[in-house]
Amino acid sequence: MGDDNMSIKCTVTTDLQTKDKNGYSGIQKHVEHDEKINHTNQDIVFSETQFNQYDKSPKTRAAIDQWNDEHFKDYVEEHDKHQREKGHAERQYGSVKNYLKRKKKATAVLTIGNMEVQSKLMQQFCPKASYQEEKLPDGTTHLVFKLKGQNNQPIPENIAVAKQFYDCFNRALIYATNNNVGWSFKNKPRVNVGDYLHRGRYATNNDEMGISHIHYELATFGMTRGGKKRAAHVTNSLNQALVSLHHAVTGKYCSGRDATKWFRANMDQFALKCLEDELHKTYKVPQNKKILDFERKTKEDKTVQTGLSMEQLKAQHQEIAKHQKTVKSLQDQADNLTNQNNDVQSQVATVTQNLKGIYKATTGHQAVDKDGNDLSPLEMANGITKAAKDSQKDKQQAEQDADAAQEKQTAAENQQKQLDQQLTHQRQQLRTLQNQINDADEQIKQRKLQRIKAAQQEIDQNDLLDNNDQPITVTEANVTQMEQELDSWRQEERDNWKTDKQDYQDELDNLNQEITTARTTKTELSTTNQQLTTQNQQLQNENTTVQNQINDYKNQLVDTIAENAPEHKVDSSLLKPNEKAQAVITNTGRQQHLRQPLKYLMDTVTEVLQKVKTEATKFIDHVVKILIAPNGNQSPKNLQSRELDPSSITASDKPIDHLKEKQLQNDPAVKLKKAILSANSEQLQKVDQQVKQSLKQQVEDDIEY
């Protein structure tokens, strides 16, 4: 690797495909190489599957769905609105996912190099003990990593070497297909490949007998150019996505084929540069040392590998065989018509040959013109007629010459009659055969016109468009292809109908389940409602009881107010407008009090009783003052001795409560009892008079009221 002459010639292939509506999901099992699955690809080396890398995460799937929504949501909503306005609600998409479900999905395969390139790179960068030579069925050899040794035990050193080697390809393939790869400009915004060809799920395959490659999902977006019949609009056509990307980068429009060539040329060279950079970084190769040299594959050079895996080639052959079966059926129909035509032509040839024999027998010459070309049936018939006329003249001359020629003349006449009959019969056969040929040609033509009309009618009725979302016109040249496409479309519609039918059935089952659940809920709610009604009646009864108790309590409170403050009146602000407050002792005043809230009555009773208590306390204090007033003339009588027997004093079993004792000392009743016990007879008599006088005054006040 001392100079550029030592670099390895390497091809790169970008294969873009839009096979069916399944897209990447249809090839996912193929690219993941699960050893438990019976793969049709017999070239998988499962010991090297460990070096593959996959991305099928929910995050990646969600990113693809979001990207599609951003690009097609407005178009789908406008389409559905237009269909509703036309009265074709059944033709609505409903969502971007439903719109794309009916479209073909794109996938791609990027391959760098071939088995020869891989073997040379292994020799250049990997220890010789890490790989071995293996013979292929065609007699050639290539290098493979030696990952297991004796007793089928793994060799960790070689596995590490293989991982380092294959990771160069993994990183190059993943980076080359990244959505952020693109072109930068000075005077306009950057254009990324992912703006039009957005990569989703992917899988790198390092375990096939060939070279490392990557399978990846493509979400596509482009704009049609529009025309007289239809304005420009968005589409997921792969061709239009490539055309739109080419226009965004170059500012020029081109065909889908030219855009594909342009994209592959850019992608292939960029992918090779990515691998070159990874090899330089991984194996510390100086930047001025070139490792790989780009080589463009051509159809003329059959020795250059295409970069496709064996399994891809087999899949292509299976696809071709499927279409060949349909073509064979149509070919058989064409062969039958051709055979019928050949039979007619054979009969024409037989009649022509017979005419040649008659012509030769009649005229004595071959049925050719002066240039040696065969005479037409009409020319031979005219020649035979002329010869017959000449024969008739000879007959007349023979009769004049001699009677001896009579026998010869009779024979000539008989021969002439036979020739005339044969000529008439052959002309009739010729006209019949010509009519049959014309009828067969007309039937073929009419049948083809019917096929064109039927195909065009079905396409128009179902609003079918080509891959570029343009109207389709059926002609004699493409009717067979269109019929094949319609057969595929009908099968896809049947499959979609079966899928939709199952979805609707599942939805119906869910609705039935929801109805059953709703009925159960309704029954439970009815039971709960009955229970709540019963509880409500009970609460109403209890409320009536409580209200009666409240009314009784209010009557008791009003009675207490009337007994202790008969002159009490309700504040005028609590009465009705223009209503005058009356004393509680009157019927009107009592009703005014009963209309007031319970709290008001309780507060009033508390206030009245507090006033009574205050007056009673004052009266008791007055009595106590009289009882404990000092009297110098008399000494207390009937007092017990102050002498105590110390032995009679015992300890109390209850704790001393100073606060309670102080409260008792200030209690009016205790003071009154204490005063009565310590008062003399004169003081008691004075108090008795004072009490009687007070009671008498209260009775008089009540009577006066």
C-alpha positions in Angstrom: 0.0 0.0 0.0 3.0 2.3 -0.7 1.2 4.3 -3.5 -2.1 4.6 -5.4 -1.1 1.7 -7.6 -1.4 -0.6 -4.6 -5.0 0.5 -3.9 -7.8 -2.1 -4.3 -10.3 -1.7 -7.1 -13.7 -1.7 -5.5 -17.3 -1.5 -6.8 -20.2 0.0 -4.8 -23.9 -0.8 -5.5 -27.0 1.0 -4.4 -30.1 -1.1 -5.1 -33.5 0.8 -4.8 -36.6 -1.4 -4.8 -40.4 -0.9 -4.7 -41.7 -4.5 -4.9 -44.9 -4.5 -2.9 -46.9 -2.9 -0.1 -45.1 -4.7 2.7 -41.8 -2.9 2.2 -39.2 -3.6 4.9 -41.6 -5.7 7.0 -41.7 -8.2 4.2 -37.9 -8.8 4.2 -37.3 -8.3 8.0 -37.0 -12.1 8.7 -34.7 -12.4 5.7 -32.3 -9.8 6.9 -32.2 -10.7 10.7 -30.8 -14.2 10.0 -32.3 -16.1 12.9 -30.7 -19.6 12.8 -34.0 -21.2 14.1 -35.8 -20.1 10.9 -35.4 -22.2 7.7 -33.9 -19.6 5.3 -34.0 -20.1 1.5 -30.6 -18.4 1.4 -28.0 -21.2 1.9 -25.0 -18.8 1.9 -25.5 -17.5 5.5 -22.5 -18.1 7.8 -24.3 -18.2 11.2 -21.1 -18.0 13.2 -20.6 -14.5 11.8 -24.3 -13.3 12.5 -23.1 -11.9 15.8 -21.3 -9.1 13.9 -24.6 -7.8 12.3 -26.2 -4.7 13.6 -30.0 -4.0 13.6 -32.3 -1.0 14.4 -36.0 -2.0 14.6 -36.8 0.0 17.8 -40.2 1.5 18.5 -38.5 5.0 18.5 -37.4 4.5 14.9 -40.8 3.2 13.9 -42.5 6.2 15.5 -40.0 8.6 13.8 -41.0 7.2 10.4 -44.7 7.6 11.2 -44.2 11.2 12.3 -42.2 12.0 9.2 -45.0 10.6 7.0 -47.6 12.5 8.9 -45.6 15.8 8.4 -45.4 15.3 4.6 -48.8 13.7 3.7 -51.3 14.8 6.3 -52.4 17.9 4.4 -52.8 16.0 1.2 -54.8 13.2 2.8 -57.2 15.7 4.5 -57.7 17.6 1.2 -58.3 14.4 -0.7 -60.9 13.2 1.9 -62.6 16.5 1.8 -62.9 16.4 -2.0 -64.3 12.8 -1.9 -66.9 13.8 0.6 -67.9 16.8 -1.6 -68.3 14.4 -4.6 -70.4 12.0 -2.5 -67.8 9.3 -2.4 -67.2 9.0 1.4 -66.2 5.4 0.9 -63.1 6.5 -1.0 -61.7 8.5 1.9 -58.3 7.4 3.3 -59.1 8.5 6.8 -55.4 8.8 7.9 -51.9 8.9 6.4 -51.3 5.3 7.5 -54.3 4.1 5.5 -53.2 6.1 2.5 -49.7 4.6 2.5 -51.1 1.1 3.2 -52.3 1.0 -0.4 -49.0 2.2 -1.8 -45.9 0.3 -2.6 -43.1 0.7 0.0 -39.5 1.3 -0.9 -36.4 -0.5 0.4 -32.8 -0.2 -0.4 -29.6 -2.3 -0.3 -26.1 -0.7 -0.2 -23.2 -3.0 -0.9 -19.5 -2.1 -0.9 -17.1 -4.4 -2.8 -17.2 -8.2 -3.3 -15.6 -11.4 -2.0 -12.3 -10.6 -3.7 -12.2 -7.1 -2.1 -13.0 -8.5 1.3 -10.3 -11.1 1.1 -7.6 -8.5 0.1 -8.6 -6.3 3.0 -8.4 -9.2 5.4 -4.9 -10.0 4.2 -3.9 -6.4 4.5 -5.2 -5.6 8.0 -5.8 -8.9 9.9 -3.3 -11.3 11.4 -2.8 -14.3 9.2 -3.8 -16.7 12.0 -7.2 -15.1 12.2 -8.5 -16.3 8.9 -8.4 -19.3 6.6 -9.0 -20.1 2.9 -12.3 -21.7 1.9 -13.2 -23.2 -1.5 -16.4 -22.2 -3.3 -18.6 -24.5 -5.4 -17.4 -22.9 -8.6 -13.8 -23.8 -7.8 -12.6 -20.3 -6.7 -11.5 -19.5 -3.1 -11.9 -16.7 -0.7 -10.9 -15.9 2.9 -13.2 -16.4 6.0 -12.5 -15.7 9.6 -11.4 -18.7 11.8 -13.7 -18.2 14.8 -13.6 -21.7 16.3 -10.7 -24.0 17.0 -10.4 -27.6 18.2 -13.4 -29.2 19.8 -15.5 -26.4 18.2 -14.4 -24.0 20.9 -14.5 -20.2 20.2 -11.2 -18.4 19.6 -11.6 -15.0 21.5 -8.6 -13.4 19.7 -10.0 -14.1 16.2 -13.5 -13.0 17.2 -12.1 -9.6 18.4 -10.2 -9.3 15.1 -13.4 -10.1 13.1 -15.5 -7.7 15.1 -13.0 -4.8 14.6 -12.9 -5.6 10.8 -16.7 -5.8 10.4 -17.4 -2.8 12.6 -15.6 -0.7 9.9 -18.2 -1.8 7.4 -21.1 -1.4 9.9 -20.1 2.2 10.7 -19.5 3.1 7.0 -22.8 1.6 5.8 -24.9 3.2 8.6 -23.3 6.6 8.2 -23.5 6.6 4.4 -27.3 6.0 4.6 -27.9 8.5 7.5 -30.7 10.9 7.0 -28.5 13.9 7.7 -26.1 13.2 4.7 -26.6 15.8 2.0 -25.4 18.9 0.2 -24.5 22.4 1.6 -24.8 25.6 -0.4 -23.8 29.2 0.0 -26.9 30.8 -1.3 -29.7 28.4 -0.3 -30.5 26.0 2.6 -28.9 22.6 3.0 -30.5 19.7 1.3 -30.4 16.3 3.1 -31.1 12.9 1.6 -33.5 12.3 4.4 -35.7 15.2 3.3 -36.9 13.0 0.4 -35.6 9.4 1.1 -35.9 9.0 4.9 -34.2 5.9 6.4 -36.1 3.9 9.0 -35.3 0.4 10.2 -32.1 -1.2 9.0 -30.0 -4.3 9.3 -26.3 -4.8 8.3 -25.4 -8.3 7.1 -21.8 -9.4 7.5 -22.5 -13.1 7.5 -23.3 -13.9 3.8 -20.7 -15.3 1.5 -20.0 -12.0 -0.3 -19.4 -8.6 1.3 -21.0 -6.6 4.0 -24.1 -4.8 3.0 -27.0 -3.0 4.6 -30.8 -3.4 4.0 -32.8 -0.4 5.1 -36.4 0.9 5.0 -37.1 4.1 3.0 -40.0 6.5 3.5 -40.2 8.5 0.3 -41.6 11.9 -0.5 -41.8 13.9 -3.8 -43.8 16.4 -5.8 -45.3 15.7 -9.2 -44.8 18.3 -11.8 -48.5 18.6 -12.6 -50.2 19.1 -15.9 -53.4 20.1 -17.6 -55.6 17.4 -16.1 -54.1 17.5 -12.5 -52.2 20.0 -10.5 -48.9 19.2 -8.8 -49.3 17.3 -5.6 -47.3 15.2 -3.0 -46.6 11.5 -3.7 -44.7 8.6 -2.1 -43.4 7.5 -5.5 -39.8 6.5 -5.4 -39.1 7.9 -8.9 -40.7 11.2 -8.0 -38.8 11.4 -4.7 -35.5 10.9 -6.6 -36.6 13.5 -9.2 -37.5 16.0 -6.4 -34.2 15.4 -4.6 -32.3 16.0 -7.9 -34.2 19.2 -8.5 -33.6 20.5 -4.9 -29.8 19.9 -5.3 -29.2 20.9 -9.0 -32.2 23.1 -9.7 -32.9 21.1 -12.8 -35.7 18.6 -13.7 -34.9 15.2 -15.3 -36.5 11.8 -15.8 -36.8 9.2 -13.0 -34.2 7.1 -14.7 -31.7 9.9 -14.9 -32.4 10.9 -11.3 -31.8 7.3 -10.2 -28.4 7.2 -12.0 -27.5 10.5 -10.5 -28.4 9.4 -6.9 -26.5 6.1 -7.3 -23.4 7.8 -8.6 -23.3 10.2 -5.6 -24.3 7.5 -3.0 -21.8 4.9 -4.3 -18.8 7.2 -4.2 -19.8 8.7 -0.8 -20.2 5.1 0.7 -16.7 4.1 -0.5 -15.3 7.3 1.0 -17.0 6.4 4.4 -15.4 2.9 4.4 -12.0 4.4 3.4 -12.2 6.8 6.4 -13.2 4.0 8.8 -10.2 1.9 7.7 -7.8 4.8 8.1 -9.0 5.5 11.6 -9.3 1.9 12.8 -6.0 0.6 11.4 -4.0 3.9 11.8 -3.3 4.2 8.0 -1.6 7.5 6.9 -4.0 9.8 5.2 -1.8 10.0 2.0 -2.1 6.2 1.6 -5.1 5.3 -0.6 -6.7 1.9 0.4 -9.6 1.6 -2.0 -10.1 2.9 -5.6 -13.7 3.4 -6.9 -14.6 1.3 -9.9 -17.9 1.8 -11.8 -19.5 -1.5 -12.8 -20.8 -1.8 -16.4 -23.1 -4.2 -18.2 -20.4 -5.0 -20.7 -17.9 -6.1 -18.0 -19.4 -9.3 -16.7 -16.5 -9.9 -14.4 -17.4 -7.0 -12.2 -19.7 -8.1 -9.3 -23.1 -6.4 -8.9 -22.9 -6.4 -5.1 -26.2 -8.4 -4.8 -26.3 -11.3 -2.3 -27.2 -14.8 -3.4 -30.5 -14.6 -1.7 -31.4 -11.4 -3.6 -30.6 -13.1 -6.9 -32.8 -16.0 -6.0 -35.6 -13.7 -5.0 -35.3 -12.0 -8.4 -35.5 -15.3 -10.2 -38.6 -16.3 -8.2 -40.2 -13.0 -9.1 -39.3 -13.5 -12.8 -40.7 -17.1 -12.7 -44.0 -15.8 -11.3 -44.4 -13.3 -14.1 -43.3 -15.9 -16.7 -46.1 -18.2 -15.7 -48.6 -15.4 -16.6 -46.8 -14.6 -19.8 -46.8 -18.4 -20.7 -50.6 -18.5 -20.3 -51.1 -15.5 -22.7 -48.5 -17.0 -25.0 -50.4 -20.3 -25.2 -53.5 -18.3 -26.3 -51.5 -16.5 -29.0 -50.0 -19.9 -30.1 -53.5 -21.3 -30.6 -54.4 -18.4 -32.8 -51.1 -18.7 -34.7 -51.7 -22.5 -35.2 -55.1 -21.8 -36.6 -53.6 -19.2 -38.9 -50.9 -21.7 -39.9 -53.6 -24.3 -40.8 -55.3 -21.8 -43.0 -52.0 -20.9 -44.6 -51.2 -24.6 -45.1 -54.5 -25.1 -46.9 -53.7 -22.1 -49.1 -50.3 -23.6 -49.9 -51.9 -26.9 -50.9 -54.4 -25.2 -53.2 -51.6 -23.1 -54.7 -49.5 -26.3 -55.3 -52.4 -28.0 -57.0 -52.9 -25.0 -59.2 -49.2 -25.2 -60.1 -49.7 -28.9 -61.2 -52.8 -28.0 -63.2 -51.0 -25.0 -64.8 -48.0 -27.2 -65.8 -50.3 -29.9 -67.2 -52.4 -27.4 -69.1 -49.7 -25.1 -70.5 -46.7 -27.4 -70.4 -44.7 -24.7 -68.5 -43.7 -24.2 -64.8 -45.9 -21.7 -62.9 -43.2 -18.9 -62.9 -42.8 -15.6 -64.6 -40.0 -14.5 -66.8 -37.9 -13.5 -63.8 -38.3 -17.0 -62.2 -40.8 -15.8 -59.5 -43.9 -17.9 -58.6 -47.1 -16.8 -60.3 -50.0 -15.8 -58.1 -53.1 -18.0 -57.9 -55.0 -15.5 -60.1 -52.2 -15.4 -62.7 -52.2 -19.3 -62.8 -56.0 -19.3 -63.2 -55.8 -16.9 -66.1 -53.0 -19.0 -67.7 -55.0 -22.2 -67.3 -58.1 -20.4 -68.9 -56.0 -19.2 -71.8 -54.5 -22.7 -72.3 -58.0 -24.1 -72.3 -59.0 -21.8 -75.0 -55.9 -22.6 -77.0 -56.8 -26.3 -76.4 -60.2 -25.7 -77.9 -58.7 -24.2 -81.0 -56.4 -27.2 -81.4 -59.5 -29.5 -81.1 -61.2 -27.8 -84.0 -58.1 -27.9 -86.1 -57.7 -31.6 -85.3 -61.3 -32.3 -86.5 -60.5 -30.6 -89.9 -57.2 -32.4 -90.2 -58.3 -36.0 -89.8 -60.9 -38.3 -88.4 -58.0 -40.2 -86.9 -57.6 -37.5 -84.3 -61.2 -37.9 -83.1 -60.2 -40.1 -80.2 -57.5 -37.6 -79.2 -60.0 -34.8 -79.4 -62.5 -36.6 -77.1 -59.7 -37.2 -74.6 -58.7 -33.5 -74.8 -62.3 -32.4 -74.2 -62.7 -34.7 -71.2 -59.4 -33.4 -69.9 -60.5 -29.8 -70.4 -63.7 -30.5 -68.4 -61.7 -32.0 -65.6 -59.4 -29.0 -65.6 -62.2 -26.6 -65.6 -63.9 -28.4 -62.6 -60.6 -28.5 -60.7 -60.0 -24.8 -61.4 -63.5 -23.9 -60.2 -63.1 -26.1 -57.1 -59.7 -24.6 -56.3 -60.9 -21.0 -56.7 -63.8 -21.8 -54.3 -61.3 -23.3 -51.7 -59.1 -20.2 -52.1 -62.0 -17.8 -51.5 -63.1 -19.9 -48.5 -59.6 -19.9 -47.0 -59.1 -16.2 -47.6 -62.5 -15.5 -45.8 -61.4 -17.7 -42.8 -58.1 -15.8 -42.6 -59.9 -12.4 -42.7 -62.4 -13.6 -40.0 -59.5 -14.8 -37.8 -57.7 -11.5 -38.1 -60.9 -9.6 -37.4 -61.6 -11.7 -34.3 -58.1 -11.1 -33.0 -58.4 -7.4 -33.6 -61.9 -7.2 -31.9 -60.7 -9.3 -29.0 -57.7 -7.0 -28.5 -60.0 -3.9 -28.6 -62.3 -5.5 -26.1 -59.4 -6.2 -23.8 -58.2 -2.6 -24.2 -61.6 -1.2 -23.5 -62.2 -3.4 -20.5 -58.8 -2.6 -18.9 -59.2 1.1 -19.5 -62.8 1.1 -18.0 -61.6 -0.7 -14.9 -58.7 1.7 -14.5 -60.9 4.7 -14.9 -63.6 3.4 -12.5 -61.1 2.8 -9.8 -59.1 6.0 -10.3 -55.8 4.1 -10.7 -52.6 6.0 -11.5 -49.1 5.0 -12.5 -46.0 5.1 -10.2 -45.7 8.8 -10.9 -49.4 9.4 -9.9 -50.3 10.2 -13.6 -53.4 8.9 -15.5 -52.9 5.6 -17.3 -53.8 5.1 -21.0 -54.1 1.5 -22.3 -52.9 0.9 -25.8 -52.3 -2.1 -28.1 -48.6 -2.0 -27.0 -49.2 -2.2 -23.3 -52.5 -4.0 -22.9 -50.9 -7.2 -21.8 -48.8 -5.5 -19.2 -51.8 -3.5 -17.9 -53.8 -6.7 -17.6 -51.0 -8.2 -15.5 -50.9 -5.1 -13.3 -54.7 -5.2 -12.9 -54.6 -8.8 -11.8 -52.0 -7.9 -9.2 -54.1 -4.9 -8.1 -57.3 -7.1 -7.8 -55.4 -9.6 -5.7 -54.1 -6.8 -3.4 -57.6 -5.3 -3.2 -58.9 -8.8 -2.2 -56.2 -9.1 0.4 -57.0 -5.6 1.7 -60.7 -6.4 1.8 -60.0 -9.5 3.9 -57.8 -7.5 6.3 -60.4 -4.7 6.5 -63.2 -7.3 7.0 -61.2 -8.8 9.9 -60.6 -5.3 11.4 -64.3 -4.5 11.1 -65.2 -7.8 12.7 -62.8 -7.1 15.6 -64.3 -3.7 16.0 -67.9 -5.2 16.0 -66.8 -7.7 18.6 -65.4 -4.8 20.7 -68.7 -2.8 20.3 -70.7 -5.9 21.4 -68.5 -6.3 24.4 -68.9 -2.6 25.2 -72.7 -2.9 24.9 -72.7 -5.9 27.2 -70.6 -4.0 29.7 -73.0 -1.0 29.4 -76.0 -3.1 30.0 -74.3 -4.6 33.1 -73.4 -1.1 34.2 -77.0 0.1 33.6 -78.4 -2.8 35.8 -75.9 -1.9 38.5 -76.9 1.8 38.3 -80.6 0.9 38.5 -79.9 -1.1 41.6 -77.8 1.7 43.1 -80.6 4.2 42.2 -83.2 2.2 44.1 -80.9 2.0 47.1 -80.3 5.7 46.9 -84.1 6.4 46.7 -84.6 4.2 49.8 -81.8 6.0 51.6 -83.2 9.4 50.5 -86.6 8.5 51.9 -85.0 7.4 55.2 -83.0 10.6 55.3 -86.2 12.6 54.7 -87.9 10.8 57.5 -84.9 11.3 59.8 -84.9 15.0 58.7 -88.6 15.3 59.6 -87.8 13.8 63.0 -84.8 16.1 63.5 -86.9 19.1 62.4 -89.6 18.2 65.0 -86.9 17.8 67.6 -85.5 21.2 66.7 -89.0 22.7 66.8 -89.5 21.2 70.3 -86.1 22.4 71.4 -86.9 25.9 70.1 -90.2 25.9 72.0 -88.3 25.0 75.2 -85.8 27.8 74.5 -88.6 30.3 73.9 -90.3 29.1 77.1 -87.0 29.7 79.0 -86.8 33.2 77.5 -90.4 33.9 78.4 -89.9 32.6 81.9 -86.8 34.6 82.6 -87.2 37.7 80.3 -90.9 38.1 79.4 -90.2 41.5 78.0 -87.6 40.3 75.5 -88.1 41.3 71.9 -86.6 40.2 68.6 -84.3 42.8 66.9 -86.3 44.6 64.2 -83.5 43.8 61.6 -84.5 40.1 61.9 -88.2 40.7 61.3 -90.2 41.1 58.1 -90.5 44.6 56.6 -93.0 46.9 58.5 -93.3 44.2 61.2 -93.3 45.5 64.8 -91.4 43.5 67.5 -93.6 42.1 70.4 -92.6 40.8 73.8 -92.0 37.1 73.9 -94.8 36.6 76.5 -97.4 37.5 73.8 -98.5 35.1 71.1 -97.1 37.4 68.3 -93.8 37.8 70.1 -93.6 34.0 70.7 -94.1 33.3 66.9 -91.5 36.0 66.1 -89.0 34.2 68.3 -89.8 30.7 66.9 -89.1 32.0 63.3 -85.5 32.8 64.4 -82.5 30.4 63.9 -81.7 28.0 66.6 -78.4 29.7 67.2 -80.1 33.0 67.8 -82.4 31.4 70.4 -79.5 29.6 72.1 -77.5 32.8 72.3 -80.5 34.7 73.7 -81.2 32.0 76.3 -77.5 32.1 77.3 -77.7 35.9 77.6 -80.9 35.7 79.7 -79.7 33.0 82.0 -76.4 34.8 82.4 -78.3 37.9 83.5 -80.4 35.8 86.0 -77.1 34.3 87.2 -75.6 37.7 87.7 -78.6 39.0 89.6 -78.6 35.8 91.8 -74.9 36.2 92.5 -75.4 39.8 93.5 -78.3 38.7 95.8 -76.1 36.0 97.4 -73.3 38.4 97.9 -75.7 40.8 99.6 -76.9 38.0 101.9 -73.4 36.9 102.7 -72.4 40.4 103.6 -75.3 40.5 106.0 -74.4 37.1 107.5 -70.8 37.8 108.0 -71.2 41.5 109.3 -69.4 41.8 112.6 -71.6 42.1 115.8 -69.8 43.4 119.0 -72.7 42.8 121.4 -73.1 39.0 120.9 -70.7 36.3 120.7 -71.1 33.2 118.5 -73.2 30.5 120.1 -73.2 26.7 119.6 -69.7 26.7 118.3 -67.7 23.5 118.6 -64.4 23.4 120.4 -61.4 24.6 118.4 -59.3 22.0 120.0 -58.2 19.1 117.7 -56.9 15.7 118.4 -53.8 15.4 116.4 -54.1 11.6 116.4 -57.4 11.9 114.5 -55.7 13.6 111.6 -55.0 11.2 108.7 -53.3 11.8 105.3 -55.7 12.4 102.4 -55.6 9.8 99.6 -56.5 12.6 97.0 -54.0 15.1 95.6 -54.2 18.7 96.6 -55.7 21.0 93.8 -55.0 24.6 94.7 -56.8 26.0 91.6 -59.9 24.0 92.5 -59.8 25.1 96.1 -59.5 28.7 95.0 -62.4 28.3 92.7 -64.5 26.8 95.5 -63.6 29.7 97.8 -65.0 32.1 95.2 -68.1 30.0 94.5 -71.3 32.0 95.7 -73.0 28.8 97.0 -70.0 27.8 99.0 -69.7 31.3 100.4 -73.4 31.3 101.3 -73.1 27.9 103.1 -70.0 29.1 104.9 -71.7 32.4 105.9 -74.8 30.6 107.2 -72.7 28.2 109.3 -70.8 31.1 110.9 -73.7 33.5 111.3 -75.5 34.2 114.7 -79.3 34.1 115.2 -79.6 37.9 114.7 -77.9 37.8 111.4 -79.9 34.8 110.3 -83.1 36.6 111.3 -82.1 39.7 109.4 -81.3 37.6 106.3 -84.7 35.8 106.6 -86.5 39.2 106.6 -84.4 40.4 103.6 -85.2 37.2 101.6 -89.0 37.4 102.4 -89.1 41.0 101.4 -87.3 40.2 98.1 -89.7 37.4 97.2 -92.6 39.5 98.1 -91.4 42.3 95.8 -90.9 39.8 92.9 -94.4 38.4 93.3 -95.9 41.9 93.3 -93.9 42.7 90.1 -95.3 39.5 88.5 -98.9 40.3 89.5 -98.5 43.9 88.3 -97.3 42.7 84.9 
